[in-house]
Amino acid sequence: MMKRVGLVLLGALSMALVSGVARAEEKPLRIAVIEDSTGPLEAYAKQSETGFKLGLEYATHGTMMVAGRKIEVIEKDSQTKPDVARNLLAEAYGDDDVDLAIGGTSSAVALAMLPVAQDYKKILIVEPAVADSITGAKWNRYIFRTARNSSQDAIANALAIGKPGVKVATLAQDYAFGHDGVAAFRAALAATGASLVHEEYAPPTTTDFTAPLQRIFDALAKEQGDKVVWVIWAGGGDPLSALKAMDPSRLGIRVATGGNILPALVAYKAFPGLEGATYYYYDIPKNPANDWLVAEHEKRFGKPPDFFTCGGMSAAMAVVAAVEKAGGKTDSETLIAAMEGMGFDTPKGKMIFRPQDHQALQSMYGFRIAVEPDIAWAVPKLTHEFTIEEMKVPIQNGR
């Protein structure tokens, strides 16, 4: 009789344990998305948020489940303020008990969040901030980035416009995004035989570019050969229109810049033939994920996806791939082991999280601007896809 009672108790205990495991496995996957939804980068943030939702839908085949777990997304607005972002991330990890977080838009905001991820020992996937220091000097092992970094931007643009004898001056924003971007561009440009002869930095809120552009013109006037002003700018302000108004062509100076969101590409129409390199333009990548993104975005919003819509979708696809690879587990050590060296599909094609710094290696696209009368913005026509192998992106965190 006692033996039978013991077996019954053992069976009940086993059922309870199995039930407990099942409940643990069914715990929702909670993700915080912290972006600069108000402020000068609002357009970028909203694209990223839209792309993230679409990416989850695509990667889960519409179920919003991964490895048997329902996905819950908590959105927070950092207002483009580093201190606000820092507090919101701590709130997400602590009070909201999220498994991981995505953000931020501004590089300054993202940099402020990095130590919080380290303090809580939880994953932060940086998207779309690009400053090299995020996966460089300020990096920690809980940081992954699906966004391209400044070096990837710079190397691609240097390869697109650099050749022996080219003399370049730069105009950039006076904060981490601009300084990191120019530093990376300077190093990449040297390898092409071109040289960077002058640098100008202006506050992100600049609206009158006359003084910095005149200093650039004066510096290039002293040079011989092919002269280029390369602009690296994000958010408010319109340096390209200011350049057009000052007519650099009269001085034998041509304009180059990287890609941008569709509204910003309107200003590029004043520079047919302008060359550079871009992270994304909806008509360039040819793969199933991008085909779906373009079709669904046009169907739902009446326009094609933009620069940062692609980035948000890439981050979502990385999350789903990582959790699937980790068998549904989301403790940080299991996720880190799964994500280091992980390849995953995106609208740009395959990305790979480099083990040493968790930067997503990815293709970039050289372009030449074409003006088509039936399209409101200038069209970046693909001239060359710079592959992961061609990019040779440096590791900057000492690992």
C-alpha positions in Angstrom: 0.0 0.0 0.0 2.8 2.5 1.0 4.6 1.6 -2.3 1.5 2.4 -4.3 1.0 5.7 -2.5 4.6 6.6 -3.1 4.2 5.9 -6.8 1.1 8.1 -7.0 2.9 10.9 -5.2 5.9 10.5 -7.5 3.6 10.6 -10.5 1.9 13.7 -9.3 5.2 15.4 -8.6 6.4 14.5 -12.1 3.3 15.9 -13.6 3.7 19.1 -11.6 7.3 19.4 -12.8 6.3 18.9 -16.4 3.5 21.4 -16.0 5.9 23.9 -14.6 8.4 23.4 -17.4 5.6 23.9 -19.9 4.5 27.1 -18.2 8.0 28.4 -18.3 8.4 27.6 -22.0 5.1 29.4 -22.7 6.2 32.6 -21.0 5.9 35.4 -23.5 9.0 36.7 -25.2 9.1 40.3 -24.1 11.0 42.8 -26.2 11.4 46.5 -25.5 11.8 48.8 -28.5 13.3 52.2 -27.4 13.6 54.7 -30.2 13.8 58.5 -30.6 10.1 58.7 -31.6 10.0 62.5 -30.9 12.8 64.9 -31.8 14.9 65.5 -34.9 15.2 61.8 -35.8 11.5 61.0 -35.4 11.2 59.9 -39.1 14.0 57.4 -38.7 12.6 56.0 -35.5 9.1 55.5 -36.8 10.5 53.7 -39.9 12.5 51.5 -37.6 9.5 50.7 -35.4 7.3 49.9 -38.5 10.1 47.7 -39.9 10.5 45.8 -36.6 6.8 44.9 -36.5 6.8 43.8 -40.1 9.9 41.8 -39.5 8.4 39.9 -36.7 5.3 39.2 -38.8 7.5 37.9 -41.7 9.9 35.9 -39.6 7.1 34.2 -37.6 4.9 33.6 -40.7 2.2 35.8 -39.1 1.9 33.8 -35.9 3.8 36.3 -33.7 5.2 33.2 -31.9 8.8 31.9 -31.7 9.8 28.6 -30.3 6.4 28.2 -28.7 6.4 31.6 -27.1 4.1 34.5 -27.8 6.0 37.7 -28.7 5.1 40.9 -26.8 6.6 44.3 -27.8 6.8 47.2 -25.5 7.5 50.6 -27.2 9.2 53.5 -25.4 10.1 57.0 -26.6 13.5 58.2 -25.6 12.7 61.7 -27.0 16.3 61.8 -28.4 17.6 62.4 -24.9 20.4 60.1 -23.7 19.4 60.4 -20.0 15.8 59.5 -20.8 16.9 56.5 -22.9 19.1 55.2 -20.1 16.2 55.4 -17.6 13.8 53.7 -20.0 16.1 50.8 -20.7 16.6 50.3 -17.0 12.9 50.3 -16.5 12.4 47.8 -19.4 15.0 45.4 -18.0 13.9 45.8 -14.4 10.2 46.7 -14.0 9.0 45.3 -17.4 11.2 42.2 -17.2 11.9 42.2 -20.9 14.1 39.5 -22.3 16.0 41.8 -24.6 15.8 45.3 -26.0 16.2 47.1 -29.4 17.3 50.8 -29.9 18.3 53.6 -30.3 18.1 55.9 -33.2 20.7 58.6 -32.2 24.2 57.4 -31.6 24.4 59.6 -28.5 21.3 57.9 -27.2 22.5 54.4 -28.0 25.9 55.1 -26.3 24.0 56.1 -23.2 22.2 52.8 -23.1 25.2 50.5 -23.5 26.3 50.5 -19.8 22.7 49.7 -18.7 22.7 46.5 -20.7 26.0 45.6 -19.1 24.7 46.4 -15.6 21.5 44.3 -16.1 23.5 41.6 -18.1 20.8 41.6 -20.8 21.0 41.8 -24.6 20.6 45.2 -26.4 20.4 45.0 -30.2 21.4 48.5 -31.5 19.3 49.7 -34.5 19.7 52.0 -36.3 22.5 54.1 -34.5 25.8 53.8 -36.4 28.7 55.4 -34.4 31.7 53.1 -34.5 32.3 53.5 -30.8 29.0 51.5 -30.1 30.8 48.3 -31.2 34.2 49.8 -30.6 35.6 51.6 -27.6 32.3 51.7 -25.7 31.2 48.2 -26.5 30.4 45.4 -24.0 29.5 41.8 -24.7 25.7 42.3 -24.3 25.6 44.6 -27.3 24.8 43.4 -30.8 24.1 45.6 -33.7 22.1 45.0 -36.9 22.6 48.6 -38.1 25.6 49.3 -40.2 28.4 51.1 -38.4 30.2 54.3 -39.4 33.1 52.2 -40.9 30.8 50.3 -43.2 29.3 53.6 -44.4 32.7 55.1 -44.8 34.4 52.2 -46.5 31.7 51.8 -49.0 31.6 55.6 -49.8 35.4 55.7 -50.0 35.4 52.8 -52.4 32.7 54.5 -54.5 34.4 57.9 -54.9 38.1 57.3 -54.0 40.9 57.0 -56.5 44.5 58.4 -56.8 44.5 62.1 -57.1 41.1 62.8 -55.6 41.1 65.5 -53.0 38.1 65.4 -50.5 36.7 67.8 -47.9 34.0 66.7 -45.5 31.0 68.3 -43.9 29.7 66.4 -40.9 27.6 66.8 -37.8 29.5 67.7 -34.6 28.7 64.7 -32.5 29.6 61.0 -32.4 27.9 60.1 -35.6 29.8 62.8 -37.6 33.2 62.4 -35.9 33.2 58.6 -36.1 32.0 58.7 -39.7 34.7 61.0 -40.8 37.4 59.2 -38.9 36.5 55.9 -40.6 36.1 57.7 -44.0 39.6 59.2 -43.6 41.2 55.8 -43.0 39.2 54.1 -45.8 39.9 56.9 -48.3 43.7 56.7 -47.8 43.6 53.1 -49.0 42.1 54.2 -52.3 44.9 56.7 -53.1 42.7 59.7 -52.5 43.3 62.1 -49.7 41.2 64.0 -47.1 42.4 67.6 -47.1 39.8 69.4 -44.9 37.1 68.6 -42.3 34.2 70.8 -41.2 31.8 70.0 -38.3 28.6 71.8 -37.7 25.9 71.4 -34.9 23.1 69.0 -35.8 20.7 71.9 -35.6 22.5 74.0 -38.2 20.3 75.6 -40.8 22.7 78.2 -42.3 25.6 76.3 -43.9 27.3 79.3 -45.6 30.3 79.6 -43.3 31.4 76.0 -43.1 30.8 75.5 -46.8 32.9 78.6 -47.7 35.7 77.3 -45.6 35.5 74.0 -47.5 35.6 75.9 -50.8 38.6 77.9 -49.7 40.4 74.7 -48.6 39.7 72.9 -51.9 40.7 76.0 -53.9 44.3 75.3 -52.8 44.3 71.8 -54.2 44.8 70.5 -57.7 43.0 67.6 -59.4 39.5 66.1 -58.8 37.9 67.9 -55.9 35.0 66.5 -53.9 33.0 67.6 -50.9 31.6 64.6 -49.1 28.6 65.2 -46.8 27.7 63.0 -43.9 24.4 64.3 -42.3 21.3 63.0 -40.6 18.1 64.4 -39.4 17.3 68.1 -39.7 19.0 70.7 -41.8 19.6 70.6 -45.6 23.3 70.9 -46.5 22.7 69.6 -50.1 20.3 72.5 -50.9 22.8 74.9 -49.4 25.6 73.4 -51.6 23.4 73.7 -54.7 22.7 77.4 -53.9 26.5 78.1 -53.6 27.2 76.3 -56.9 30.4 74.3 -56.2 30.6 73.3 -59.8 31.8 76.8 -60.7 34.9 76.0 -58.7 35.4 72.6 -60.2 34.1 70.9 -57.1 31.7 68.0 -57.2 29.4 66.7 -54.5 29.2 63.2 -53.0 27.3 61.7 -50.1 25.8 58.5 -48.8 22.3 57.3 -49.1 19.3 58.6 -47.1 15.6 58.3 -46.5 13.3 59.0 -49.4 12.2 62.5 -48.4 15.9 63.5 -48.1 16.6 62.0 -51.6 14.4 64.8 -53.1 17.3 67.2 -52.6 19.6 64.8 -54.5 17.6 65.6 -57.7 19.7 68.7 -58.0 22.8 66.6 -58.4 22.2 64.1 -61.3 25.2 61.8 -61.5 26.1 62.2 -57.9 28.0 59.1 -56.6 28.2 57.5 -53.2 27.2 54.4 -51.3 24.1 53.5 -49.4 22.9 51.1 -46.8 19.6 50.4 -48.5 17.3 51.5 -51.3 14.2 49.4 -51.8 14.7 48.6 -55.4 18.3 47.4 -55.1 18.3 44.1 -53.1 16.8 41.1 -54.8 15.7 38.4 -52.3 12.4 37.0 -50.8 12.5 39.1 -47.6 12.9 42.4 -49.5 10.3 41.3 -52.1 7.8 40.7 -49.3 8.7 44.0 -47.5 8.3 46.1 -50.6 5.0 44.5 -51.6 3.5 44.6 -48.1 4.7 48.2 -47.3 3.2 49.5 -50.6 0.0 47.6 -50.0 -0.4 48.8 -46.4 1.0 52.3 -46.6 0.8 53.3 -50.2 4.6 53.9 -50.6 7.8 51.8 -50.6 9.7 50.9 -47.5 12.5 53.3 -46.6 16.1 53.2 -45.3 15.3 52.4 -41.6 12.2 50.3 -42.3 14.7 47.7 -43.7 16.8 48.1 -40.5 13.9 47.5 -38.2 12.9 44.4 -40.1 16.5 43.1 -40.0 16.6 43.5 -36.2 13.3 41.6 -35.9 14.6 38.8 -38.1 17.8 38.6 -36.0 15.7 38.2 -32.8 13.6 35.4 -34.2 16.6 33.6 -35.7 18.5 33.9 -32.3 15.6 32.6 -30.2 15.0 29.8 -32.5 18.6 28.8 -32.5 18.6 29.0 -28.7 15.7 26.6 -28.5 13.4 29.2 -27.0 15.7 30.1 -24.2 16.4 33.8 -23.7 18.9 34.0 -20.8 21.7 36.2 -21.9 24.5 33.6 -22.0 22.5 31.2 -24.1 21.6 34.0 -26.5 25.1 35.3 -26.7 26.4 31.8 -27.6 23.6 31.5 -30.2 24.2 34.9 -31.8 28.0 35.1 -32.0 28.8 34.2 -35.6 25.2 33.7 -36.4 24.1 34.3 -40.0 20.5 35.5 -40.6 18.4 36.6 -43.5 17.3 40.3 -43.9 15.9 42.4 -46.7 19.5 43.2 -47.6 20.4 39.5 -47.8 22.5 37.6 -45.4 24.0 39.4 -42.3 26.5 37.8 -39.9 27.1 38.8 -36.3 30.9 39.0 -36.1 31.9 37.1 -32.9 34.6 39.7 -31.8 32.3 42.7 -31.6 28.8 41.5 -32.5 28.6 44.0 -35.5 26.4 42.7 -38.3 28.6 42.3 -41.4 26.5 43.1 -44.5 26.6 44.3 -48.1 26.6 48.0 -49.0 25.6 49.5 -52.3 27.5 51.9 -54.6 25.2 54.2 -56.5 24.9 56.9 -59.1 21.9 59.3 -58.9 19.4 59.3 -61.7 16.5 61.7 -62.0 13.3 60.2 -63.2 10.4 62.7 -63.8 7.7 60.3 -62.5 9.4 59.7 -59.2 9.4 62.4 -56.5 12.9 61.7 -55.2 16.3 61.0 -56.9 16.9 57.3 -57.7 20.1 55.7 -56.5 21.0 53.3 -59.4 23.2 50.4 -58.3 26.8 50.7 -59.6 28.4 48.0 -57.4 27.5 45.8 -54.4 30.2 46.0 -51.9 30.1 42.5 -50.3 31.1 41.5 -46.8 34.4 40.2 -48.2 35.2 43.4 -50.0 34.4 45.7 -47.0 37.2 44.5 -44.6 35.5 46.3 -41.7 38.1 46.9 -38.9 37.6 45.5 -35.4 37.9 48.4 -33.0 37.2 47.0 -29.5 40.5 45.3 -28.9 39.3 41.7 -29.0 
